[in-house]
């Protein structure tokens, strides 16, 4: 009998925002896997550290790139495909011996997460269980004390990697928005928000729920590039209530 892969969402960064189910599975897993940038401890592993089973086998997967290459660069696509294939094979090798593996995932495994690429490759061959986690955006709007939607408001989640015209059109056509993947896209995001008439209400959250979190009105922040763990909230709730 083969092992089970558990894709475990560990939440937005505050270890206390992990679910009871996530903590239980991590504590029981004889092996765990996590993604990390070269030279970094791995955000998901750091969040889950207190719950890891003593002596559990650790599978560390270092990204060949993070923000150094454009996502449509052929070299990026080829390298990331090979990376996900090798990572899936490493987990499968443990599963084939009957060993369960907990794949630690920032936020929720199925929301802009690398876990999806391993899930796609492993689930046809092995049993998988998904443990949802609190998303970065819900953690950030709680940290910012910013209610986002009410009534029949429409919430749109936008990657900052979209071109400026697309960002502007989508921001103008929705009630509330969350802009992910900010980073070096911040100047473009600010320009799109201004053109859509939404810059004044936008809220910038950096490292939401973490000890170093920062919350400010976006218009009061320079439009310089932002750190990886940052996003922009555009609250709705503009109609009578």
Buried (B, 14 or more C-beta within 10 A) or exposed (E): EBBBBBBBBBBBBBBEBBBEBBBBBBBEBBBBBBBBBEEEEBBBBBBBBEBBBEEBEEBBBBBBBBBEBEEEEEEBEEBBEEBBEEBBEBBBEBBEEEBBBBBBBBBBBBBBBBBBBBBEBBBEEBBBEBBBBBBBBBBBBBBBEBEBBBEEBEBBBBBBBBEBEEBBBBBEEBBBBBBBBBBEBBEBBBBBBBBBEBBEBBBBBBBBBBEEBBBEEBBEBEBEEBEEBBBBBBBBBEEEE
